[in-house]
Each structure stands twice: as C-alpha cells, then as structure tokens.
Amino acid sequence: PVPSPSNQQFPVLPNTVVKQLQEMGYEFEIDHAEDETHTCVRFVTSWATPESAVDAFLKDLADCK
C-alpha cells in the first residue's frame, strides 16, 4: 500500500474483481483499461465515511477471486 493524502484511490484490478464488486452493489468509476484483463478504477470516499464501511469493503474485496 502507498499512503495517500487524498480520499481517492486508483487501483488496477482484474476485470473479474471489478465485475464482482459491481455485482455486490459497489459504485466506482472505471478510469481506463490497463490491458485485456485489468482495469484501473477510481474509488472515492466521503471524509465522513465510517471506518466500518471501509473495513466491510476491504473484506468483500478480499473475498473476490
């Protein structure tokens, strides 16, 4: 992980993970295709987002295959 002074993150994820997160109901911006099987996405939180919401997202992300 890289520390970020911003409430935005731009990870490159496998397309299968992007699809799974969308199916779980998460909303995020598709930034650009990195290659045929990976996409850069933009995650943004409100400064008021509770840490528990971030923890739940990270758990769901870890469950993606």
PDBQT receptor file of N, H, CA, C and O in Angstrom, charges set to zero:
ATOM      1  N   PRO A   1       0.822  -1.202   0.000  1.00  0.00    +0.000 N 
ATOM      2  CA  PRO A   1       0.000   0.000   0.000  1.00  0.00    +0.000 C 
ATOM      3  C   PRO A   1       0.863   1.263   0.000  1.00  0.00    +0.000 C 
ATOM      4  O   PRO A   1       1.971   1.287   0.537  1.00  0.00    +0.000 OA
ATOM      5  N   VAL A   2       0.332   2.279  -0.604  1.00  0.00    +0.000 N 
ATOM      6  H   VAL A   2      -0.567   2.259  -1.040  1.00  0.00    +0.000 HD
ATOM      7  CA  VAL A   2       1.012   3.563  -0.659  1.00  0.00    +0.000 C 
ATOM      8  C   VAL A   2       0.159   4.572   0.098  1.00  0.00    +0.000 C 
ATOM      9  O   VAL A   2      -1.030   4.706  -0.193  1.00  0.00    +0.000 OA
ATOM     10  N   PRO A   3       0.739   5.288   1.067  1.00  0.00    +0.000 N 
ATOM     11  CA  PRO A   3      -0.047   6.303   1.777  1.00  0.00    +0.000 C 
ATOM     12  C   PRO A   3      -0.590   7.341   0.800  1.00  0.00    +0.000 C 
ATOM     13  O   PRO A   3       0.080   7.720  -0.160  1.00  0.00    +0.000 OA
ATOM     14  N   SER A   4      -1.806   7.790   1.058  1.00  0.00    +0.000 N 
ATOM     15  H   SER A   4      -2.351   7.482   1.839  1.00  0.00    +0.000 HD
ATOM     16  CA  SER A   4      -2.424   8.772   0.180  1.00  0.00    +0.000 C 
ATOM     17  C   SER A   4      -2.987   9.920   1.009  1.00  0.00    +0.000 C 
ATOM     18  O   SER A   4      -3.701   9.682   1.984  1.00  0.00    +0.000 OA
ATOM     19  N   PRO A   5      -2.679  11.162   0.638  1.00  0.00    +0.000 N 
ATOM     20  CA  PRO A   5      -3.249  12.308   1.349  1.00  0.00    +0.000 C 
ATOM     21  C   PRO A   5      -4.665  12.623   0.868  1.00  0.00    +0.000 C 
ATOM     22  O   PRO A   5      -5.279  13.588   1.322  1.00  0.00    +0.000 OA
ATOM     23  N   SER A   6      -5.168  11.820  -0.034  1.00  0.00    +0.000 N 
ATOM     24  H   SER A   6      -4.669  11.036  -0.403  1.00  0.00    +0.000 HD
ATOM     25  CA  SER A   6      -6.452  12.085  -0.675  1.00  0.00    +0.000 C 
ATOM     26  C   SER A   6      -7.489  11.046  -0.263  1.00  0.00    +0.000 C 
ATOM     27  O   SER A   6      -7.147   9.998   0.286  1.00  0.00    +0.000 OA
ATOM     28  N   ASN A   7      -8.747  11.343  -0.530  1.00  0.00    +0.000 N 
ATOM     29  H   ASN A   7      -9.024  12.195  -0.976  1.00  0.00    +0.000 HD
ATOM     30  CA  ASN A   7      -9.808  10.367  -0.302  1.00  0.00    +0.000 C 
ATOM     31  C   ASN A   7     -10.090   9.569  -1.579  1.00  0.00    +0.000 C 
ATOM     32  O   ASN A   7     -11.153   8.963  -1.715  1.00  0.00    +0.000 OA
ATOM     33  N   GLN A   8      -9.142   9.574  -2.507  1.00  0.00    +0.000 N 
ATOM     34  H   GLN A   8      -8.279  10.067  -2.397  1.00  0.00    +0.000 HD
ATOM     35  CA  GLN A   8      -9.269   8.840  -3.763  1.00  0.00    +0.000 C 
ATOM     36  C   GLN A   8      -8.160   7.793  -3.861  1.00  0.00    +0.000 C 
ATOM     37  O   GLN A   8      -7.033   8.008  -3.417  1.00  0.00    +0.000 OA
ATOM     38  N   GLN A   9      -8.516   6.654  -4.457  1.00  0.00    +0.000 N 
ATOM     39  H   GLN A   9      -9.431   6.479  -4.819  1.00  0.00    +0.000 HD
ATOM     40  CA  GLN A   9      -7.537   5.601  -4.728  1.00  0.00    +0.000 C 
ATOM     41  C   GLN A   9      -7.761   5.121  -6.150  1.00  0.00    +0.000 C 
ATOM     42  O   GLN A   9      -8.899   5.076  -6.617  1.00  0.00    +0.000 OA
ATOM     43  N   PHE A  10      -6.692   4.763  -6.843  1.00  0.00    +0.000 N 
ATOM     44  H   PHE A  10      -5.767   4.799  -6.464  1.00  0.00    +0.000 HD
ATOM     45  CA  PHE A  10      -6.760   4.322  -8.232  1.00  0.00    +0.000 C 
ATOM     46  C   PHE A  10      -6.088   2.960  -8.405  1.00  0.00    +0.000 C 
ATOM     47  O   PHE A  10      -5.031   2.872  -9.029  1.00  0.00    +0.000 OA
ATOM     48  N   PRO A  11      -6.685   1.895  -7.861  1.00  0.00    +0.000 N 
ATOM     49  CA  PRO A  11      -6.061   0.577  -8.015  1.00  0.00    +0.000 C 
ATOM     50  C   PRO A  11      -6.308  -0.009  -9.403  1.00  0.00    +0.000 C 
ATOM     51  O   PRO A  11      -7.292   0.312 -10.069  1.00  0.00    +0.000 OA
ATOM     52  N   VAL A  12      -5.397  -0.865  -9.811  1.00  0.00    +0.000 N 
ATOM     53  H   VAL A  12      -4.598  -1.125  -9.270  1.00  0.00    +0.000 HD
ATOM     54  CA  VAL A  12      -5.581  -1.657 -11.026  1.00  0.00    +0.000 C 
ATOM     55  C   VAL A  12      -6.026  -3.041 -10.554  1.00  0.00    +0.000 C 
ATOM     56  O   VAL A  12      -5.317  -3.717  -9.809  1.00  0.00    +0.000 OA
ATOM     57  N   LEU A  13      -7.213  -3.445 -11.003  1.00  0.00    +0.000 N 
ATOM     58  H   LEU A  13      -7.789  -2.895 -11.608  1.00  0.00    +0.000 HD
ATOM     59  CA  LEU A  13      -7.806  -4.700 -10.552  1.00  0.00    +0.000 C 
ATOM     60  C   LEU A  13      -8.072  -5.624 -11.736  1.00  0.00    +0.000 C 
ATOM     61  O   LEU A  13      -8.272  -5.165 -12.861  1.00  0.00    +0.000 OA
ATOM     62  N   PRO A  14      -8.074  -6.937 -11.472  1.00  0.00    +0.000 N 
ATOM     63  CA  PRO A  14      -8.506  -7.848 -12.527  1.00  0.00    +0.000 C 
ATOM     64  C   PRO A  14      -9.961  -7.546 -12.900  1.00  0.00    +0.000 C 
ATOM     65  O   PRO A  14     -10.763  -7.195 -12.034  1.00  0.00    +0.000 OA
ATOM     66  N   ASN A  15     -10.292  -7.677 -14.158  1.00  0.00    +0.000 N 
ATOM     67  H   ASN A  15      -9.641  -7.962 -14.861  1.00  0.00    +0.000 HD
ATOM     68  CA  ASN A  15     -11.651  -7.401 -14.611  1.00  0.00    +0.000 C 
ATOM     69  C   ASN A  15     -12.676  -8.261 -13.875  1.00  0.00    +0.000 C 
ATOM     70  O   ASN A  15     -13.805  -7.825 -13.650  1.00  0.00    +0.000 OA
ATOM     71  N   THR A  16     -12.287  -9.481 -13.500  1.00  0.00    +0.000 N 
ATOM     72  H   THR A  16     -11.370  -9.835 -13.683  1.00  0.00    +0.000 HD
ATOM     73  CA  THR A  16     -13.209 -10.349 -12.761  1.00  0.00    +0.000 C 
ATOM     74  C   THR A  16     -13.560  -9.744 -11.407  1.00  0.00    +0.000 C 
ATOM     75  O   THR A  16     -14.698  -9.862 -10.954  1.00  0.00    +0.000 OA
ATOM     76  N   VAL A  17     -12.606  -9.106 -10.764  1.00  0.00    +0.000 N 
ATOM     77  H   VAL A  17     -11.681  -9.010 -11.133  1.00  0.00    +0.000 HD
ATOM     78  CA  VAL A  17     -12.849  -8.470  -9.470  1.00  0.00    +0.000 C 
ATOM     79  C   VAL A  17     -13.726  -7.232  -9.644  1.00  0.00    +0.000 C 
ATOM     80  O   VAL A  17     -14.627  -6.993  -8.840  1.00  0.00    +0.000 OA
ATOM     81  N   VAL A  18     -13.471  -6.453 -10.679  1.00  0.00    +0.000 N 
ATOM     82  H   VAL A  18     -12.740  -6.648 -11.333  1.00  0.00    +0.000 HD
ATOM     83  CA  VAL A  18     -14.295  -5.274 -10.969  1.00  0.00    +0.000 C 
ATOM     84  C   VAL A  18     -15.753  -5.701 -11.123  1.00  0.00    +0.000 C 
ATOM     85  O   VAL A  18     -16.651  -5.079 -10.554  1.00  0.00    +0.000 OA
ATOM     86  N   LYS A  19     -15.983  -6.751 -11.888  1.00  0.00    +0.000 N 
ATOM     87  H   LYS A  19     -15.254  -7.255 -12.350  1.00  0.00    +0.000 HD
ATOM     88  CA  LYS A  19     -17.351  -7.235 -12.121  1.00  0.00    +0.000 C 
ATOM     89  C   LYS A  19     -17.984  -7.710 -10.811  1.00  0.00    +0.000 C 
ATOM     90  O   LYS A  19     -19.150  -7.411 -10.551  1.00  0.00    +0.000 OA
ATOM     91  N   GLN A  20     -17.243  -8.436  -9.993  1.00  0.00    +0.000 N 
ATOM     92  H   GLN A  20     -16.296  -8.679 -10.205  1.00  0.00    +0.000 HD
ATOM     93  CA  GLN A  20     -17.788  -8.936  -8.732  1.00  0.00    +0.000 C 
ATOM     94  C   GLN A  20     -18.169  -7.784  -7.803  1.00  0.00    +0.000 C 
ATOM     95  O   GLN A  20     -19.226  -7.823  -7.174  1.00  0.00    +0.000 OA
ATOM     96  N   LEU A  21     -17.327  -6.769  -7.712  1.00  0.00    +0.000 N 
ATOM     97  H   LEU A  21     -16.468  -6.737  -8.223  1.00  0.00    +0.000 HD
ATOM     98  CA  LEU A  21     -17.628  -5.620  -6.858  1.00  0.00    +0.000 C 
ATOM     99  C   LEU A  21     -18.885  -4.901  -7.347  1.00  0.00    +0.000 C 
ATOM    100  O   LEU A  21     -19.716  -4.481  -6.542  1.00  0.00    +0.000 OA
ATOM    101  N   GLN A  22     -19.023  -4.760  -8.665  1.00  0.00    +0.000 N 
ATOM    102  H   GLN A  22     -18.348  -5.101  -9.320  1.00  0.00    +0.000 HD
ATOM    103  CA  GLN A  22     -20.226  -4.139  -9.218  1.00  0.00    +0.000 C 
ATOM    104  C   GLN A  22     -21.462  -4.964  -8.884  1.00  0.00    +0.000 C 
ATOM    105  O   GLN A  22     -22.507  -4.410  -8.543  1.00  0.00    +0.000 OA
ATOM    106  N   GLU A  23     -21.348  -6.274  -8.981  1.00  0.00    +0.000 N 
ATOM    107  H   GLU A  23     -20.499  -6.724  -9.258  1.00  0.00    +0.000 HD
ATOM    108  CA  GLU A  23     -22.472  -7.159  -8.665  1.00  0.00    +0.000 C 
ATOM    109  C   GLU A  23     -22.846  -7.093  -7.184  1.00  0.00    +0.000 C 
ATOM    110  O   GLU A  23     -23.999  -7.329  -6.824  1.00  0.00    +0.000 OA
ATOM    111  N   MET A  24     -21.870  -6.772  -6.322  1.00  0.00    +0.000 N 
ATOM    112  H   MET A  24     -20.933  -6.581  -6.614  1.00  0.00    +0.000 HD
ATOM    113  CA  MET A  24     -22.132  -6.619  -4.884  1.00  0.00    +0.000 C 
ATOM    114  C   MET A  24     -22.814  -5.281  -4.584  1.00  0.00    +0.000 C 
ATOM    115  O   MET A  24     -23.271  -5.049  -3.465  1.00  0.00    +0.000 OA
ATOM    116  N   GLY A  25     -22.878  -4.402  -5.594  1.00  0.00    +0.000 N 
ATOM    117  H   GLY A  25     -22.507  -4.591  -6.503  1.00  0.00    +0.000 HD
ATOM    118  CA  GLY A  25     -23.541  -3.120  -5.406  1.00  0.00    +0.000 C 
ATOM    119  C   GLY A  25     -22.614  -1.942  -5.164  1.00  0.00    +0.000 C 
ATOM    120  O   GLY A  25     -23.077  -0.826  -4.930  1.00  0.00    +0.000 OA
ATOM    121  N   TYR A  26     -21.312  -2.177  -5.218  1.00  0.00    +0.000 N 
ATOM    122  H   TYR A  26     -20.936  -3.084  -5.409  1.00  0.00    +0.000 HD
ATOM    123  CA  TYR A  26     -20.383  -1.058  -5.047  1.00  0.00    +0.000 C 
ATOM    124  C   TYR A  26     -20.393  -0.193  -6.294  1.00  0.00    +0.000 C 
ATOM    125  O   TYR A  26     -20.472  -0.699  -7.413  1.00  0.00    +0.000 OA
ATOM    126  N   GLU A  27     -20.312   1.109  -6.095  1.00  0.00    +0.000 N 
ATOM    127  H   GLU A  27     -20.248   1.520  -5.185  1.00  0.00    +0.000 HD
ATOM    128  CA  GLU A  27     -20.259   2.051  -7.199  1.00  0.00    +0.000 C 
ATOM    129  C   GLU A  27     -18.896   2.723  -7.206  1.00  0.00    +0.000 C 
ATOM    130  O   GLU A  27     -18.420   3.203  -6.178  1.00  0.00    +0.000 OA
ATOM    131  N   PHE A  28     -18.282   2.750  -8.366  1.00  0.00    +0.000 N 
ATOM    132  H   PHE A  28     -18.669   2.359  -9.202  1.00  0.00    +0.000 HD
ATOM    133  CA  PHE A  28     -16.973   3.363  -8.537  1.00  0.00    +0.000 C 
ATOM    134  C   PHE A  28     -16.808   3.701 -10.005  1.00  0.00    +0.000 C 
ATOM    135  O   PHE A  28     -17.561   3.223 -10.853  1.00  0.00    +0.000 OA
ATOM    136  N   GLU A  29     -15.834   4.514 -10.291  1.00  0.00    +0.000 N 
ATOM    137  H   GLU A  29     -15.223   4.903  -9.601  1.00  0.00    +0.000 HD
ATOM    138  CA  GLU A  29     -15.600   4.961 -11.665  1.00  0.00    +0.000 C 
ATOM    139  C   GLU A  29     -14.577   4.060 -12.342  1.00  0.00    +0.000 C 
ATOM    140  O   GLU A  29     -13.538   3.733 -11.768  1.00  0.00    +0.000 OA
ATOM    141  N   ILE A  30     -14.890   3.664 -13.573  1.00  0.00    +0.000 N 
ATOM    142  H   ILE A  30     -15.734   3.930 -14.039  1.00  0.00    +0.000 HD
ATOM    143  CA  ILE A  30     -13.915   2.962 -14.406  1.00  0.00    +0.000 C 
ATOM    144  C   ILE A  30     -13.026   4.033 -15.017  1.00  0.00    +0.000 C 
ATOM    145  O   ILE A  30     -13.504   4.891 -15.758  1.00  0.00    +0.000 OA
ATOM    146  N   ASP A  31     -11.740   3.987 -14.710  1.00  0.00    +0.000 N 
ATOM    147  H   ASP A  31     -11.352   3.290 -14.108  1.00  0.00    +0.000 HD
ATOM    148  CA  ASP A  31     -10.828   5.015 -15.220  1.00  0.00    +0.000 C 
ATOM    149  C   ASP A  31     -10.333   4.642 -16.621  1.00  0.00    +0.000 C 
ATOM    150  O   ASP A  31     -10.556   5.381 -17.580  1.00  0.00    +0.000 OA
ATOM    151  N   HIS A  32      -9.666   3.501 -16.732  1.00  0.00    +0.000 N 
ATOM    152  H   HIS A  32      -9.485   2.900 -15.953  1.00  0.00    +0.000 HD
ATOM    153  CA  HIS A  32      -9.200   3.064 -18.052  1.00  0.00    +0.000 C 
ATOM    154  C   HIS A  32      -8.779   1.598 -17.988  1.00  0.00    +0.000 C 
ATOM    155  O   HIS A  32      -8.460   1.069 -16.923  1.00  0.00    +0.000 OA
ATOM    156  N   ALA A  33      -8.787   0.961 -19.155  1.00  0.00    +0.000 N 
ATOM    157  H   ALA A  33      -9.046   1.392 -20.020  1.00  0.00    +0.000 HD
ATOM    158  CA  ALA A  33      -8.285  -0.405 -19.253  1.00  0.00    +0.000 C 
ATOM    159  C   ALA A  33      -6.768  -0.355 -19.195  1.00  0.00    +0.000 C 
ATOM    160  O   ALA A  33      -6.127   0.425 -19.899  1.00  0.00    +0.000 OA
ATOM    161  N   GLU A  34      -6.213  -1.194 -18.351  1.00  0.00    +0.000 N 
ATOM    162  H   GLU A  34      -6.733  -1.828 -17.779  1.00  0.00    +0.000 HD
ATOM    163  CA  GLU A  34      -4.752  -1.276 -18.236  1.00  0.00    +0.000 C 
ATOM    164  C   GLU A  34      -4.203  -2.256 -19.286  1.00  0.00    +0.000 C 
ATOM    165  O   GLU A  34      -3.163  -2.017 -19.901  1.00  0.00    +0.000 OA
ATOM    166  N   ASP A  35      -4.922  -3.348 -19.466  1.00  0.00    +0.000 N 
ATOM    167  H   ASP A  35      -5.766  -3.542 -18.967  1.00  0.00    +0.000 HD
ATOM    168  CA  ASP A  35      -4.626  -4.332 -20.501  1.00  0.00    +0.000 C 
ATOM    169  C   ASP A  35      -5.906  -5.126 -20.729  1.00  0.00    +0.000 C 
ATOM    170  O   ASP A  35      -6.978  -4.697 -20.301  1.00  0.00    +0.000 OA
ATOM    171  N   GLU A  36      -5.818  -6.260 -21.386  1.00  0.00    +0.000 N 
ATOM    172  H   GLU A  36      -4.948  -6.609 -21.734  1.00  0.00    +0.000 HD
ATOM    173  CA  GLU A  36      -7.026  -7.021 -21.721  1.00  0.00    +0.000 C 
ATOM    174  C   GLU A  36      -7.742  -7.590 -20.498  1.00  0.00    +0.000 C 
ATOM    175  O   GLU A  36      -8.940  -7.867 -20.556  1.00  0.00    +0.000 OA
ATOM    176  N   THR A  37      -7.023  -7.765 -19.397  1.00  0.00    +0.000 N 
ATOM    177  H   THR A  37      -6.049  -7.540 -19.349  1.00  0.00    +0.000 HD
ATOM    178  CA  THR A  37      -7.621  -8.434 -18.234  1.00  0.00    +0.000 C 
ATOM    179  C   THR A  37      -7.624  -7.590 -16.960  1.00  0.00    +0.000 C 
ATOM    180  O   THR A  37      -8.047  -8.068 -15.908  1.00  0.00    +0.000 OA
ATOM    181  N   HIS A  38      -7.159  -6.346 -17.041  1.00  0.00    +0.000 N 
ATOM    182  H   HIS A  38      -6.815  -5.958 -17.896  1.00  0.00    +0.000 HD
ATOM    183  CA  HIS A  38      -7.079  -5.484 -15.862  1.00  0.00    +0.000 C 
ATOM    184  C   HIS A  38      -7.600  -4.081 -16.176  1.00  0.00    +0.000 C 
ATOM    185  O   HIS A  38      -7.438  -3.570 -17.284  1.00  0.00    +0.000 OA
ATOM    186  N   THR A  39      -8.231  -3.474 -15.167  1.00  0.00    +0.000 N 
ATOM    187  H   THR A  39      -8.363  -3.889 -14.266  1.00  0.00    +0.000 HD
ATOM    188  CA  THR A  39      -8.801  -2.141 -15.316  1.00  0.00    +0.000 C 
ATOM    189  C   THR A  39      -8.399  -1.277 -14.136  1.00  0.00    +0.000 C 
ATOM    190  O   THR A  39      -8.389  -1.738 -12.994  1.00  0.00    +0.000 OA
ATOM    191  N   CYS A  40      -8.069  -0.032 -14.409  1.00  0.00    +0.000 N 
ATOM    192  H   CYS A  40      -8.077   0.342 -15.336  1.00  0.00    +0.000 HD
ATOM    193  CA  CYS A  40      -7.820   0.950 -13.362  1.00  0.00    +0.000 C 
ATOM    194  C   CYS A  40      -9.168   1.560 -12.984  1.00  0.00    +0.000 C 
ATOM    195  O   CYS A  40      -9.905   2.041 -13.845  1.00  0.00    +0.000 OA
ATOM    196  N   VAL A  41      -9.482   1.536 -11.693  1.00  0.00    +0.000 N 
ATOM    197  H   VAL A  41      -8.883   1.146 -10.994  1.00  0.00    +0.000 HD
ATOM    198  CA  VAL A  41     -10.741   2.103 -11.211  1.00  0.00    +0.000 C 
ATOM    199  C   VAL A  41     -10.442   3.227 -10.230  1.00  0.00    +0.000 C 
ATOM    200  O   VAL A  41      -9.331   3.343  -9.712  1.00  0.00    +0.000 OA
ATOM    201  N   ARG A  42     -11.441   4.042  -9.991  1.00  0.00    +0.000 N 
ATOM    202  H   ARG A  42     -12.343   3.948 -10.412  1.00  0.00    +0.000 HD
ATOM    203  CA  ARG A  42     -11.295   5.169  -9.054  1.00  0.00    +0.000 C 
ATOM    204  C   ARG A  42     -12.290   4.969  -7.921  1.00  0.00    +0.000 C 
ATOM    205  O   ARG A  42     -13.503   4.997  -8.125  1.00  0.00    +0.000 OA
ATOM    206  N   PHE A  43     -11.752   4.767  -6.721  1.00  0.00    +0.000 N 
ATOM    207  H   PHE A  43     -10.766   4.744  -6.555  1.00  0.00    +0.000 HD
ATOM    208  CA  PHE A  43     -12.574   4.684  -5.521  1.00  0.00    +0.000 C 
ATOM    209  C   PHE A  43     -12.483   6.019  -4.800  1.00  0.00    +0.000 C 
ATOM    210  O   PHE A  43     -11.393   6.571  -4.649  1.00  0.00    +0.000 OA
ATOM    211  N   VAL A  44     -13.620   6.539  -4.355  1.00  0.00    +0.000 N 
ATOM    212  H   VAL A  44     -14.505   6.090  -4.477  1.00  0.00    +0.000 HD
ATOM    213  CA  VAL A  44     -13.657   7.796  -3.615  1.00  0.00    +0.000 C 
ATOM    214  C   VAL A  44     -14.568   7.604  -2.411  1.00  0.00    +0.000 C 
ATOM    215  O   VAL A  44     -15.648   7.023  -2.522  1.00  0.00    +0.000 OA
ATOM    216  N   THR A  45     -14.127   8.094  -1.270  1.00  0.00    +0.000 N 
ATOM    217  H   THR A  45     -13.250   8.567  -1.180  1.00  0.00    +0.000 HD
ATOM    218  CA  THR A  45     -14.976   8.079  -0.085  1.00  0.00    +0.000 C 
ATOM    219  C   THR A  45     -15.233   9.519   0.349  1.00  0.00    +0.000 C 
ATOM    220  O   THR A  45     -14.486  10.441   0.020  1.00  0.00    +0.000 OA
ATOM    221  N   SER A  46     -16.291   9.668   1.082  1.00  0.00    +0.000 N 
ATOM    222  H   SER A  46     -16.898   8.919   1.349  1.00  0.00    +0.000 HD
ATOM    223  CA  SER A  46     -16.535  10.944   1.755  1.00  0.00    +0.000 C 
ATOM    224  C   SER A  46     -15.594  10.995   2.946  1.00  0.00    +0.000 C 
ATOM    225  O   SER A  46     -15.205   9.959   3.485  1.00  0.00    +0.000 OA
ATOM    226  N   TRP A  47     -15.233  12.189   3.350  1.00  0.00    +0.000 N 
ATOM    227  H   TRP A  47     -15.549  13.031   2.912  1.00  0.00    +0.000 HD
ATOM    228  CA  TRP A  47     -14.409  12.298   4.558  1.00  0.00    +0.000 C 
ATOM    229  C   TRP A  47     -15.202  11.815   5.772  1.00  0.00    +0.000 C 
ATOM    230  O   TRP A  47     -14.625  11.545   6.825  1.00  0.00    +0.000 OA
ATOM    231  N   ALA A  48     -16.530  11.707   5.624  1.00  0.00    +0.000 N 
ATOM    232  H   ALA A  48     -16.999  11.926   4.769  1.00  0.00    +0.000 HD
ATOM    233  CA  ALA A  48     -17.384  11.244   6.720  1.00  0.00    +0.000 C 
ATOM    234  C   ALA A  48     -17.653   9.737   6.657  1.00  0.00    +0.000 C 
ATOM    235  O   ALA A  48     -18.409   9.217   7.477  1.00  0.00    +0.000 OA
ATOM    236  N   THR A  49     -17.052   9.034   5.706  1.00  0.00    +0.000 N 
ATOM    237  H   THR A  49     -16.438   9.457   5.040  1.00  0.00    +0.000 HD
ATOM    238  CA  THR A  49     -17.262   7.588   5.603  1.00  0.00    +0.000 C 
ATOM    239  C   THR A  49     -16.733   6.919   6.864  1.00  0.00    +0.000 C 
ATOM    240  O   THR A  49     -15.577   7.119   7.236  1.00  0.00    +0.000 OA
ATOM    241  N   PRO A  50     -17.576   6.122   7.524  1.00  0.00    +0.000 N 
ATOM    242  CA  PRO A  50     -17.110   5.456   8.743  1.00  0.00    +0.000 C 
ATOM    243  C   PRO A  50     -16.076   4.371   8.420  1.00  0.00    +0.000 C 
ATOM    244  O   PRO A  50     -16.136   3.733   7.370  1.00  0.00    +0.000 OA
ATOM    245  N   GLU A  51     -15.154   4.181   9.320  1.00  0.00    +0.000 N 
ATOM    246  H   GLU A  51     -15.105   4.700  10.174  1.00  0.00    +0.000 HD
ATOM    247  CA  GLU A  51     -14.113   3.172   9.135  1.00  0.00    +0.000 C 
ATOM    248  C   GLU A  51     -14.728   1.785   8.958  1.00  0.00    +0.000 C 
ATOM    249  O   GLU A  51     -14.167   0.944   8.255  1.00  0.00    +0.000 OA
ATOM    250  N   SER A  52     -15.868   1.542   9.584  1.00  0.00    +0.000 N 
ATOM    251  H   SER A  52     -16.324   2.225  10.155  1.00  0.00    +0.000 HD
ATOM    252  CA  SER A  52     -16.525   0.241   9.454  1.00  0.00    +0.000 C 
ATOM    253  C   SER A  52     -16.946  -0.026   8.006  1.00  0.00    +0.000 C 
ATOM    254  O   SER A  52     -16.916  -1.173   7.562  1.00  0.00    +0.000 OA
ATOM    255  N   ALA A  53     -17.333   1.004   7.272  1.00  0.00    +0.000 N 
ATOM    256  H   ALA A  53     -17.358   1.936   7.633  1.00  0.00    +0.000 HD
ATOM    257  CA  ALA A  53     -17.700   0.840   5.861  1.00  0.00    +0.000 C 
ATOM    258  C   ALA A  53     -16.476   0.471   5.026  1.00  0.00    +0.000 C 
ATOM    259  O   ALA A  53     -16.560  -0.356   4.119  1.00  0.00    +0.000 OA
ATOM    260  N   VAL A  54     -15.357   1.083   5.336  1.00  0.00    +0.000 N 
ATOM    261  H   VAL A  54     -15.289   1.755   6.073  1.00  0.00    +0.000 HD
ATOM    262  CA  VAL A  54     -14.107   0.759   4.635  1.00  0.00    +0.000 C 
ATOM    263  C   VAL A  54     -13.702  -0.674   4.957  1.00  0.00    +0.000 C 
ATOM    264  O   VAL A  54     -13.292  -1.418   4.066  1.00  0.00    +0.000 OA
ATOM    265  N   ASP A  55     -13.812  -1.063   6.217  1.00  0.00    +0.000 N 
ATOM    266  H   ASP A  55     -14.145  -0.458   6.941  1.00  0.00    +0.000 HD
ATOM    267  CA  ASP A  55     -13.475  -2.431   6.623  1.00  0.00    +0.000 C 
ATOM    268  C   ASP A  55     -14.357  -3.447   5.901  1.00  0.00    +0.000 C 
ATOM    269  O   ASP A  55     -13.866  -4.482   5.449  1.00  0.00    +0.000 OA
ATOM    270  N   ALA A  56     -15.662  -3.161   5.789  1.00  0.00    +0.000 N 
ATOM    271  H   ALA A  56     -16.061  -2.321   6.156  1.00  0.00    +0.000 HD
ATOM    272  CA  ALA A  56     -16.582  -4.069   5.100  1.00  0.00    +0.000 C 
ATOM    273  C   ALA A  56     -16.203  -4.189   3.626  1.00  0.00    +0.000 C 
ATOM    274  O   ALA A  56     -16.222  -5.285   3.065  1.00  0.00    +0.000 OA
ATOM    275  N   PHE A  57     -15.857  -3.057   2.995  1.00  0.00    +0.000 N 
ATOM    276  H   PHE A  57     -15.842  -2.167   3.451  1.00  0.00    +0.000 HD
ATOM    277  CA  PHE A  57     -15.432  -3.090   1.594  1.00  0.00    +0.000 C 
ATOM    278  C   PHE A  57     -14.166  -3.935   1.439  1.00  0.00    +0.000 C 
ATOM    279  O   PHE A  57     -14.080  -4.763   0.532  1.00  0.00    +0.000 OA
ATOM    280  N   LEU A  58     -13.191  -3.730   2.315  1.00  0.00    +0.000 N 
ATOM    281  H   LEU A  58     -13.261  -3.057   3.052  1.00  0.00    +0.000 HD
ATOM    282  CA  LEU A  58     -11.939  -4.478   2.217  1.00  0.00    +0.000 C 
ATOM    283  C   LEU A  58     -12.178  -5.977   2.389  1.00  0.00    +0.000 C 
ATOM    284  O   LEU A  58     -11.522  -6.790   1.737  1.00  0.00    +0.000 OA
ATOM    285  N   LYS A  59     -13.105  -6.341   3.253  1.00  0.00    +0.000 N 
ATOM    286  H   LYS A  59     -13.639  -5.682   3.782  1.00  0.00    +0.000 HD
ATOM    287  CA  LYS A  59     -13.446  -7.752   3.421  1.00  0.00    +0.000 C 
ATOM    288  C   LYS A  59     -14.051  -8.297   2.136  1.00  0.00    +0.000 C 
ATOM    289  O   LYS A  59     -13.658  -9.365   1.665  1.00  0.00    +0.000 OA
ATOM    290  N   ASP A  60     -15.010  -7.563   1.565  1.00  0.00    +0.000 N 
ATOM    291  H   ASP A  60     -15.328  -6.696   1.947  1.00  0.00    +0.000 HD
ATOM    292  CA  ASP A  60     -15.620  -8.004   0.305  1.00  0.00    +0.000 C 
ATOM    293  C   ASP A  60     -14.580  -8.091  -0.810  1.00  0.00    +0.000 C 
ATOM    294  O   ASP A  60     -14.602  -9.034  -1.601  1.00  0.00    +0.000 OA
ATOM    295  N   LEU A  61     -13.678  -7.125  -0.880  1.00  0.00    +0.000 N 
ATOM    296  H   LEU A  61     -13.660  -6.359  -0.237  1.00  0.00    +0.000 HD
ATOM    297  CA  LEU A  61     -12.626  -7.140  -1.885  1.00  0.00    +0.000 C 
ATOM    298  C   LEU A  61     -11.745  -8.371  -1.725  1.00  0.00    +0.000 C 
ATOM    299  O   LEU A  61     -11.383  -9.009  -2.714  1.00  0.00    +0.000 OA
ATOM    300  N   ALA A  62     -11.400  -8.706  -0.493  1.00  0.00    +0.000 N 
ATOM    301  H   ALA A  62     -11.694  -8.188   0.310  1.00  0.00    +0.000 HD
ATOM    302  CA  ALA A  62     -10.559  -9.869  -0.227  1.00  0.00    +0.000 C 
ATOM    303  C   ALA A  62     -11.263 -11.167  -0.624  1.00  0.00    +0.000 C 
ATOM    304  O   ALA A  62     -10.608 -12.151  -0.966  1.00  0.00    +0.000 OA
ATOM    305  N   ASP A  63     -12.602 -11.168  -0.579  1.00  0.00    +0.000 N 
ATOM    306  H   ASP A  63     -13.134 -10.368  -0.301  1.00  0.00    +0.000 HD
ATOM    307  CA  ASP A  63     -13.364 -12.359  -0.943  1.00  0.00    +0.000 C 
ATOM    308  C   ASP A  63     -13.497 -12.540  -2.452  1.00  0.00    +0.000 C 
ATOM    309  O   ASP A  63     -13.903 -13.607  -2.911  1.00  0.00    +0.000 OA
ATOM    310  N   CYS A  64     -13.159 -11.511  -3.228  1.00  0.00    +0.000 N 
ATOM    311  H   CYS A  64     -12.828 -10.644  -2.855  1.00  0.00    +0.000 HD
ATOM    312  CA  CYS A  64     -13.244 -11.618  -4.685  1.00  0.00    +0.000 C 
ATOM    313  C   CYS A  64     -12.128 -12.517  -5.196  1.00  0.00    +0.000 C 
ATOM    314  O   CYS A  64     -11.033 -12.581  -4.638  1.00  0.00    +0.000 OA
ATOM    315  N   LYS A  65     -12.456 -13.207  -6.277  1.00  0.00    +0.000 N 
ATOM    316  H   LYS A  65     -13.346 -13.155  -6.730  1.00  0.00    +0.000 HD
ATOM    317  CA  LYS A  65     -11.457 -14.117  -6.856  1.00  0.00    +0.000 C 
ATOM    318  C   LYS A  65     -11.146 -13.736  -8.278  1.00  0.00    +0.000 C 
ATOM    319  O   LYS A  65     -10.328 -14.388  -8.927  1.00  0.00    +0.000 OA
TER     320      LYS A  65
